[in-house]
Amino acid sequence: MAVSQKRNIWYWSGPLPEVRVALMAGSMGVLMPGAPLELSSGVCELSDTDDTQIYGHLIGSVATPTTWPIAAEYTANDQVWVAVINKDTIYAGFCDSNDTDSAVAQSNVGTYVAMRVSSLSGAVGYVTVDIGDTTSGDMLSVVDIASNVESSKYTTSDNPGVALVRHIGTLQG
């Protein structure tokens, strides 16, 4: 994952996500908080870059709610807390273009782009907004850029830039 800012996608505005308990699939690696999850055969597994469905974002373990960051790989049927995606919630995310840091421009607003999900050790489940990928599993709609909303904190020359997005894939929640 090339993006130099290692902060996962985060809540920006809109309805707060509902938090639910879900069962995890095993052998997903040590996931980062905020990792995107999809439901498959009744359990959550890591969504990947080409997926077009999502259930929510991983918050943590039910059994060890005070253990932070997540320190071990989940085993099959471990219970986890998931912030379930709401179609009206807007998230912010750092931008890349085909795995390279990228500024975000006004021209990106209104485009459908991919959600890049890392599988690298130490960053499993890290999500960026891939504004250079408008063909593989369109999962996000760019609704604005952070510099339009909070110009005192973000600029159009930020590299990586911050895009404001809404999930448009199949929402499983």
N, C-alpha and C positions, 0 to 999 in steps of 0.2 A: 504494500500500500504506500503510494508515494506521497500522499498529502502530509506535509510536515506538522500540521496541527493535529495532535492526537486527542481530540475531543469528539465524542460521538454525537450523532444527530440529537437535537434537544428541542423540548417543547418551546414554542414561541407565543402562540395565542390561540384563542378559541376554547371550545369545551375541553375541560380537563379529562384525560383518559380515565376510564373505569379500570380499577385494579382488580384482577382476578387471580385465583390460584389455578395452576395448570400442571400437568405432568410433563416431564422432559424425556426426550429420547436420550439414549446413551451415546458415548463416543462422538461428542461434538467438539471436543477440545475445551480449554479453559476460556469461557466466553467473557467478553467485556460487558460491563453494565451498559444497557441500551441496545444490545445485540438484537436484530430483528428476528422474530420467530414466526413460523407458520405451523398450522396444524396438519398433521399427517397421521392417519389411523388413530386419532384420538390423543396423540402426544405432540408436544412442541419440538420442532427441530429448527436449526439455523436456516433462515432464508438465505439464498445466495443471489449473486448478481443477476442471473437470468430469470429469477422467479417473478411471477406476476401476481402472487397472492401473499398476504401477510395477516397475521393475527395481532401481533403487538410487539412491544419492546421489553426485553428482560430487565427486571428491576433487581431481583436477588432471590435467595433461597428462603423457603419457609422455615426449614430446620435451623438455619444459622442466619437469622435476619440482621445480626450486628456484625457479621464478617464482611469486611469491605477492604479492599476490592475482592471480587470473587477469586478464590485462591485455588480451587480444584475443579477438575472436570466433573460435570454431573453424570450420574449413572442413570440407567433406565428407570423411569417412574419416580425420580426425585421430584418433590413439589417445589415449584418456583412461583414468584410473583411476576405477573405480566401486566404492563400498562397497555390495555387493548386500544387499537387504533380506532379513531372516530373520523369519519369522512370530512368533518368540518374543522378539525384541528390542524393548525399550521405549525410546522416544525422548521427549525433552522439547521443548516448543515454546511460544513466546509465543502468547497467545490474542487473537483479535479476534472481533467479532460483526458480520458483514456489513460488514467493512472498517473497523471502529472499535475502538480498544483496549478490552479487556474483562477484567474480573476473572473468575476461574473459581471455581465453587462445588462443594460436595460433590454437589449434584444433577446436575452434569454427568457424574459418574462413571457409566459404563455406557452412555453415549450414543454413537451413531455420528455422526460429523461430517465436514465437508469439510476438505480440505487446500487452503488458499488459496495460490496460486502467483502471485507478482508477474511482470508483464511490463514494468514500468517501467524505463527506462534507468537504469543504476547499481544496480539491485536485481533484475535478471532471475534468476528461480529462487529468490527469497527465499520461504520457506514459513512460514505461520502456521497455527495450529489455529483454524478458524472454528467456534466453538461455537454461533454463531447460525445456521449453515447445516446443517440435518440432512436436506436433501433432494437436493442436487446432488452426485452422485458420492461417496456415503459412502466415505471412504478410510481413516478413522482411527476407532479405538475409544478413548474416554477410559477408561483403566484406573485412574487415580488423579490426585490433584493434588499438586503439589510441596510445598505447605505441610503436607500430611499426613506427608510423608517427611522433609523437611528444614525443620522449622519455625524453625530459627535463621537461615535464609537467605530463606525465602519465607513470605508470609502470604496469607490469603484476601482481604485488601484490596488486594493488589498489582494495579496496573492499568497495563500488561497483566499478567494472571496467567500462570502456567506450568502447563500440563496435561501429564500423562504419558500417552503414547498408544502404541498398537500399530497397525501397518499392517494393514488388513483387506481391502484391494482385491485384485485379482488380482495375485499376486506372480509376476513373470516370471523370477526367478532360480532 
